[in-house]
Amino acid sequence: MTDILYRSLELEVRRVPAGDGRLQVVTFDSYHEPPGMDRPGFGEAFFATEGITATHVMCRGNDWFQYPEMALVLSVIREACADADRLLSYGSSMGGYAALRFAAAVGANAALALSPQYSLDRRKAPFETRWASDRRRIRFIETLERRIEQVPLMVLAYDRTLKTDFGHMLRLSAEADIEQIPLPFAGHPVGPFLNDVALLRPLVFAVLKDSFDQEYFRATARKRARRSPHWLANLAERHPRAHEGRGIALAGRAVALAPDHPSLHDALARRLAAAGRYDEAIAAHRQAVALEPVVDYLWGLSKTLSAAGDLDASLEVAERIQQLAPATAGYHAWAAKLREAQRDWAGAASDVQRAIRYDRTNLRYRLMQYSLRWQSWVERGRRLLRG
């Protein structure tokens, strides 16, 4: 039976008892669209099946847990998990950020972070350019971003060939003694790759039970990498454009190995689109969406439809994205560009206004707004002249 330990407009702490409670895990939410908390916690089904009591920290939005109530939430979790013999703090990407940052605060013996960020704050991680509108919007709380407090075992798995993730690793390692598992071409986040090579479950249990062997996981991941469809897809993604056919072939092999994984169809679609093979790319995008109709795959479909010249279909998908992710400024700006191309000045202006609402400091959106006003004024003038 699930117990709700804490609930507010922004956060929910959900505890799912299992087993004898000697081994426990605290997980932190990953980046998600659409907003809300009506979904399973990170690894919820896995830990319940394995007989591990898990406490899941869920957040309504993608704010990297920058909420004034976090101190209270962490103390609630610490008290609830005080009876555990071993407590693991665990998360991926945004959740990995929290797993390392808050491990000591919840009383964890160990922390496992998959592809975490050191911070999203531009002053602390100027090299981080992903989630740009989020980091401009978030008000970072200094007490939540203090120097990372050491716990006995801290483990970080990341793709060392991604410069941004490598940069986060350097800053994290400068503040705490963290065991690293570098995973070339594992992607962001590295969880799917680790699952492909049958190392995710062993890694979680090794860190939880204090039996972690860094060299074993490094060597085994390296030995098994080529069997991973996600490794092939990431290799294809970064293949030189001069050898486009080779990149498409690698992505196609990834799909053939795991046809039920939507991210692999999406990776193939992006390579096909880059090569100008739009019909094949659109079919691959649609297959990804059919398997999992999430914003990321719809976004790729909309962009490829636009590149192929089908603005009506692209806008139809963009409107669906706007409904799924109403607080993401970039999607409104994209819809505005599509409407502008169709000379729908009023509709484009409305979309830009929404983009500005969620990313007020974005100068590009302001310039788009002024440009649309000018074009609308010119159009009205032409109509008056035509009589």
GUPAVO-726531 format. One record per atom (N, C-alpha, C): residue in one letter; x, y, z. Coordinates in steps of 0.2 Angstrom, whole numbers, plus 5000, padded with zeros to 4 digits. Example, Ala and Ser with C-alpha at 12.3 -4.5 7.8 and 13.67 -1.06 7.14 Angstrom:
2
A506649725039;A506249785039;A506649845039;S506449895035;S506849955036;S506450005039;
This chain:
387
M500449945000;M500050005000;M500450065000;T500350114996;T500750174995;T500550225000;D501050255004;D500950305009;D501150375006;I500750425007;I500950495005;I501250525011;L501950535011;L502250565017;L502150645016;Y502150675010;Y502150745010;Y501750765003;R501350815003;R501050834997;R500950914997;S501150944991;S501051014990;S500851024983;L500751084981;L500651104974;L501251084970;E501851084972;E502451074968;E502751004969;L502650974975;L503050914977;L502550854980;E502750794979;E502450744982;E502950684984;V502950664990;V503350614993;V502950554994;R503150504990;R502650434990;R503150384992;R502850344997;R503250285000;R502950224998;V503250174995;V502950114993;V503350054997;P503050035003;P503449985007;P503449915003;A504049885004;A504149815001;A504649775005;G504649715006;G505149675009;G505149695017;D505649675020;D505749695027;D505949765029;G506149805024;G506249875025;G507049885027;R507449835027;R508149845029;R508449875024;L508349865018;L508649895012;L508049945009;Q508250015009;Q507850065006;Q508150105001;V507750134997;V507950184992;V507550244992;V507850304991;V507550364989;V507650384982;T507150394978;T507250414971;T506950484970;F507250514965;F507150584963;F506850584956;D506350624955;D506050634948;D506550654943;S506450624937;S506750644931;S506350704927;Y506650734922;Y506350784918;Y505750744915;H505150784914;H504550754912;H504150804909;E503750774904;E503250814900;E502650764900;P502050784900;P501850854903;P501950864910;P501850924913;P501950934920;P501350894924;G501550884930;G501150854935;G501450794939;M501050754943;M501350704947;M501050644946;D500550634941;D500150574941;D500450524936;R501050494939;R501450444935;R501850404940;P502050344939;P502450314943;P503150344945;G503350334951;G504050364953;G504550324949;F505150354950;F505750334946;F505950264949;G505850214945;G506050144946;G505550114951;E504950144951;E504450114956;E504250044956;A504050024950;A503849954948;A504449904950;F505049924948;F505649884949;F505749874956;F505749924960;F505949914968;F505349874971;A504749884969;A504249844972;A504349774971;T504449754964;T504549684962;T505149654966;E505649694967;E506249674970;E506249664978;G505649694981;G505549684988;G505949744992;I506049794988;I506449854991;I505949914993;T505949934999;T505549995001;T505850054997;A505450094994;A505650144990;A505250214992;T505550264993;T505250334994;T505350374988;H504850394984;H504950424978;H504750504979;V505250544977;V505150614977;V504850644970;M504250664969;M503950684963;M503850754963;C503950784957;C503950854956;C503450874951;R503050924951;R502550944946;R502950974940;G503451014941;G503751044935;G504551024935;N504851044930;N505551034929;N505951094932;D506051094938;D506351154942;D506951134946;W507251074944;W507851044947;W507751054955;F507151044958;F506951034965;F507151104968;Q507151164965;Q507251224968;Q506651254971;Y506451224977;Y505851244980;Y506051254988;P505751314990;P505951334997;P505751275002;E505251235000;E505051185005;E505451115005;M505951115001;M506451055000;M506751035007;A506951085011;A507251075017;A506751035021;L506151055022;L505651015025;L505550945022;V505450945016;V505350875013;V505950825014;L506550855014;L507150805015;L507150785022;S506950825027;S506950805034;S506350755035;V505750765032;V505250715032;V505450645029;I505850645024;I506150585021;I506650555026;R507050595029;R507550565033;R507250525039;E506750555042;E506350525048;E506050465046;A505750465040;A505350405037;A505850345036;C506450365034;C506950305032;C507450295037;A507350315043;A507850315049;A507950235051;D507450195049;D507450125052;D507850085047;A508050105041;A508350065036;A509150055038;D509349985037;D510049975038;D510450005033;R510250005026;R510550035021;R510050075017;L510250135015;L509850185012;L510250215006;L509950205000;L510250234994;L509850284991;S510150344989;S509850394985;S510050384978;Y509550394974;Y509550374967;Y509150414962;G509450424956;G509150464951;G509450474945;S509150494940;S509450504933;S509350574930;S509850604928;S509850674925;S509650724930;M509050754929;M508850794935;M508750764941;G508550704941;G508550664947;G509250644950;G509750634946;G510350624948;G510750684951;Y510550744949;Y510750804952;Y510550804959;A509850784960;A509650784967;A509850724971;A510050664968;A510250604972;A510950624975;L511350664972;L512050674974;L511950734979;R511550784977;R511450844981;R511150834988;F510650784988;F510250784994;F510350714998;A510850674996;A511050614999;A511150615006;A511550665008;A511750675016;A511150695019;A510750735016;A510150765020;A509650715021;V509550665017;V509050615019;V509350555023;G509950565024;G510250505029;G510550445025;A510650455018;A510850395014;A511550375016;N511650315015;N512350285015;N512650285009;A512250285003;A512550284997;A512150324992;A512450344986;A512150384981;A512350354974;L511850354970;L511950324963;L511650374958;A512050414954;A511750464950;A511950444942;L511450434938;L511550424931;L511550494927;S512050504924;S512050564920;S511850634923;P512050644929;P511850704933;P512150764931;Q511750824933;Q512050894932;Q512350914939;Y512950954939;Y513150984945;Y512751034947;S512451074942;S511951134943;S511751154936;L511151184936;L510951214930;L511051284930;D511251314935;D511351384936;D511951404931;R511851454927;R512251484922;R512951504925;R512951524931;R513551554935;R513951494937;K513651434938;K514051374940;K514251334935;A513851324930;A513951284924;A513751314918;P514251364916;P514051404910;P514151364903;F514351304904;F514451264898;F513751224896;E513351224901;E512651194900;E512151234896;T512051204890;T511551244886;T510951204885;R510851144887;R510251114887;R509751144892;W509051134891;W508551164895;W508651234896;A508851274891;A508951344892;A508451384895;S507851374892;S507251414895;S507151394902;D507251334904;D507151314911;D507651344916;R508251344914;R508751374918;R508751454918;R508451484913;R508251554914;R507751574918;R507251524919;R506651534923;R506751514930;I507151464932;I507251444938;I507551494943;R507351504949;R507651544954;R508051494958;F508751494958;F509151444961;F509151464969;I509151414973;I509151434980;I509851404983;E510251454985;E510951444987;E510951394992;T510551384997;T510551335002;T510451265000;L510151254994;L510051194991;L510651174986;E511051224985;E511651214980;E512351224983;R512351214990;R512951224993;R513451164991;R514051164993;R514551114992;R514251044994;I514350994989;I514050934990;I514350894996;E513850875001;E514150845007;E514250765006;Q514850745008;Q515050675007;Q514550625010;V514450565007;V514150515011;V514650455009;P514650395013;P515150345012;P515250325005;L514750315001;L514850284994;L514450334989;M514750364984;M514450404979;M514750374972;V514250354968;V514450334961;V514050374956;L514450384951;L514150424945;L514350384939;A513850374935;A513950344928;A513750394923;Y514150404918;Y514050454913;Y514350434906;D514150474901;D514450464894;D515050514894;R515650494894;R516250534894;R516350564887;T516050544882;T516150574876;T515650634875;L515150644879;L514750704879;L515050764883;K515250814880;K515650864883;K515350894889;T514650904888;T514250934894;T514250894900;D514150824899;D514050784905;D514750774908;F515250774904;F515950774906;F516150834911;G515850894908;G515950954912;G515650944919;H515050924919;H514750914926;H515050864930;M515350814927;M515750764931;M516350794935;L516650834931;L517250874934;L517050914940;R516550954939;R516350994945;R516150954951;L515750904949;L515450854955;L516050824958;S516550794955;S517150764957;S517550814961;A517550874960;A517950924963;A517750934970;E517050914972;E516750934978;E516650874983;A516750814980;A516550754984;A516950694981;D517150644985;D517450584983;D516950534979;I516950544973;I516450504969;I516750454964;E516550394965;E516750334960;E516450344953;Q516850344948;Q516550364941;Q516550294937;I515950294933;I515950244928;I515850274921;P516450294918;P516350324911;P516150274906;L515650294902;L515350254897;L515250284890;P515850274886;P515850304880;P515250284875;F514850334872;F514350334868;F513750294871;A513650304878;A513050274881;A512450324881;G512650384879;G512050434878;G511850474885;H511350514884;H511050544890;H510350534890;P510150504896;P510550474901;P510750404900;V511150374904;V511550314902;V511150254904;G510550264908;G510150214910;G509950164905;P509650184899;P509550134894;P510050084892;F510650124891;F511250084889;F511450024894;L511450044901;L511550004906;L511049944906;N510449964905;N509949904904;N510049864899;D510249884893;D510449844887;D510949794889;V511449814892;V512049774894;V511949734900;A511349734903;A511249694909;A511649714915;L511749784916;L512149804921;L511749854926;L511149874924;L510849924928;L510549894935;R510249834934;R510049804941;R510649784945;P511149754942;P511749744947;P512049804950;L512049854946;L512349914948;L511949944954;V511349944953;V510949974959;V511049934965;F511049864965;F511149824970;F511849824973;A512349834969;A513049844971;A513149904976;V512849964973;V512850024977;V512450014983;L511849994983;L511449984989;L511749944994;K512049884992;K512249834997;K513049844999;D513349904996;D514049914998;D514449864995;S514349834989;S514749784986;S515049814979;F515049874978;F515249904972;F515949894970;D516049874964;D516749854961;D516749904955;Q517149954956;Q517150004950;Q517449974944;E518049934945;E518349904939;E517949854935;Y517549814939;Y517049764936;Y516549804931;F516249854934;F515749884930;F516049924924;R516649954925;R516949984919;R517149934914;A517449884916;A517749834911;A517149794908;T516649774911;T516049744909;T515649784904;A515549844906;A515249894901;A515549894894;R516249904895;R516649904889;R516549844885;K516649784888;K516549724884;K515949714881;R515349734884;R514749724881;R514449774877;A514749834876;A514449894873;A514149874866;R514549834862;R514249824855;R513649794855;R513449754860;R512749724860;R512149774862;S512349834863;S511849884865;S511549924859;P510849914858;P510549954853;P510650034854;H510650054861;H510750124862;H511450144861;W511950104862;W512650124860;W512650134852;L512350084849;L512350094841;L512050154839;A511450174842;A511150234840;A511450294842;N511850294848;N512250354850;N512850364845;L513150304843;L513750304839;L513450334832;A512850314830;A512650334823;A512450414824;E512250434830;E512050504830;E512650554830;R513250524832;R513850564831;R514350544826;H514050504821;H514450484815;H514550544811;P515150554808;P515250614803;P514750614798;R514550674796;R514050684791;R514250664784;A514950664784;A515250644777;A515150574776;H514950534781;H514850464780;H514150454782;E513650484780;E512950484782;E512650414781;G512850374776;G512550314775;G512750264780;R513350274783;R513650224788;R513250244795;G513050304796;G512650324802;G511950304801;I511650304796;I511050274795;I511050204796;A511550164793;A511550094794;A511650074801;L512050114805;L512050094812;L511450104816;A511050164814;A510450174817;A509950124816;G509950094809;G509550044807;G509649984811;R510249964812;R510449904816;R510149914823;A510249964826;A509949974833;A509149964833;V508849984828;V508149974828;V507949904827;A508349864822;A508249794821;A508349754827;L508849774832;L508949744838;L508449754843;A508149814843;A507649824848;A507049864845;P506649834841;P506149874837;P505549904842;D505549884848;D505049904853;D505249964857;H505849994855;H506150054859;H506050114854;P505550154856;P505450214852;P505950264851;S506450274856;S507050314855;S507450294850;L507450234848;L507950204843;L507650224836;H506950224835;H506650244829;H506750314828;D506650354834;D506750424833;D507450444831;A507950404834;A508650414832;A508750404824;L508450354822;L508550334815;L508150384811;A507650414813;A507250464809;A507650524809;R508050544814;R508450604814;R509050594809;R509350534808;R509850524803;R509550534796;L508950504795;L508650504789;L508550574787;A508250614791;A508050684790;A508650724788;A509250714792;A509850744790;A510150734783;A509950674781;A510150654774;A509650674769;G509150704771;G508550734766;G508150674764;R508150614767;R507650564766;R507050574770;Y506650624768;Y506150644772;Y505550594773;D505350554768;D504850514768;D504950454773;E505550424772;E505750374777;E505850404784;A506050464785;A506150494791;A505450504795;I505050524791;I504350534794;I504050474796;A504150424792;A503850354794;A504150334800;A504850344801;A505150324807;A504950364813;H504850424812;H504650474818;H503950444820;R503450434815;R502850404817;R502850344820;Q503250304819;Q503350234823;Q503550244830;A504050294831;A504250314838;A503650344842;V503250384838;V502650414842;V502150364843;A502050314838;A501550264840;A501750214846;L502350204847;L502550164852;L502550204859;E502650274859;E502650314865;E502550384863;P501950414863;P501750474861;P501950534865;V502650544866;V502850594871;V503150654867;V503250704870;V503450774867;V504050764863;D504550734865;D505150724862;D505150704855;Y504750644854;Y504650614848;Y504150654843;L503650684846;L503250734842;L503650794840;W504050814844;W504450874842;W504950854836;G505250794836;G505650774830;G505150774824;L504550744824;L504150734819;L503950804816;S503750844820;S503550914818;S504150944814;K504750944816;K505350974813;K505450944806;T505350874806;T505550844800;T504950854795;L504350864797;L503750874792;L503850944789;S504150994794;S504251064791;S504851064786;A505351024788;A505951024783;A505750994776;A505250944776;A504950914770;A504450964767;G504251014770;G503851064766;G503151054768;D502951014773;D502251004774;D502051044781;L501951104780;L501851154785;L501251134789;D500751114785;D500051104789;D500151044794;A500450994791;A500550934796;A501050944802;S501550984800;S501951004805;S501651044811;L501251094809;L500851134813;L500351094818;E500051044814;E499551004818;E499950964824;V500550944822;V500950914827;V501150964833;A501351014830;A501551074835;A501051094840;E500451094838;E499851114842;E499751054847;R499850994845;R499750934850;R500350944855;I500950964853;I501450974858;I501351034863;Q501051084860;Q500851144865;Q500351114870;Q499951074869;Q499451054873;Q499751004879;L500250964876;L500550924881;L501050954886;A501451004883;A501951044887;A501751124887;P501251144890;P501051214889;P501551264892;A501951234897;A502451284900;A503151284897;T503251254891;T503851254888;T503851304883;A504251364884;A504251414879;A504451404872;G504951354871;G505151344864;G504651314860;Y504251274862;Y503751244858;Y503251294856;H503051344860;H502651394857;H502951444852;A503651454853;A504051484848;A504051454841;W504151384842;W504151344836;W503451344832;A502951344835;A502251354832;A502151424829;A502451474832;A502451534830;A502751544823;K503351504822;K503751504816;K503351474811;L502951424812;L502551384807;L502051434805;R501651464810;R501151504808;R501351564804;E501951594806;E502251644802;E502351624795;A502651564793;A502751544787;A502051534783;Q501551524786;Q500851524783;Q500551594783;R500851644785;R500651714785;R500051724790;D500051684795;D499551694800;D499851734806;W499851804804;W500151844809;W499851844816;A499251844816;A498851844823;A499051784827;G498951724824;G499151664827;G499851664829;A500251684825;A500951684827;A501151724833;A500851784833;A500951834838;A500651804845;S500151774844;S499851734850;S500351684853;D500651644849;D501051594851;D501751624854;V501951684851;V502551714854;V502451744860;Q501851764861;Q501651794868;Q501651744873;R501451684871;R501451624876;R502151604878;A502651604872;A503351594873;A503651644878;I503451704877;I503751754882;I503551754889;R502851724890;R502651714896;R503051664900;Y503351614897;Y503651564900;Y504451574900;D504651624896;D505351634896;D505451714894;R505351754900;R505351824899;R505951854897;T506551824898;T507151854897;T507451844890;N507051804886;N507351784880;N507251834874;L507851864873;L507751924868;L507551904861;R507651844859;R507451814852;R506751824852;Y506351804857;Y505651804857;Y505351874856;R505651914860;R505451984859;R505552014852;L506151994849;L506252014842;L505751984837;M505551924839;M505051894835;M504351934835;Q504251954841;Q503651984843;Q503652054839;Y504152094839;Y504152154835;Y504152144828;S504452084825;S504452074818;S503752054816;L503352014820;L502751994818;L502252054818;R502352104823;R501952164823;R502052204816;W502652204814;W502852244808;W502552214802;Q502652144802;Q502352114796;Q501552114796;S501252114802;S500552124802;S500352184800;W500752244802;W500552304800;W500652314792;V501152294789;V501252294782;V500752264778;E500552204781;E499952164777;E499352204777;R499152234783;R498552274783;R498652334778;G499252364778;G499252414773;G499152394766;R499452334764;R499352314757;R498652304756;R498252274761;R497552264760;R497152324759;L497352374762;L497052444762;L497152474755;L497752464752;L497952484746;L497552444740;R497452384741;R497152344736;R496352364736;G496152394741;G495452424741;G494952384744;
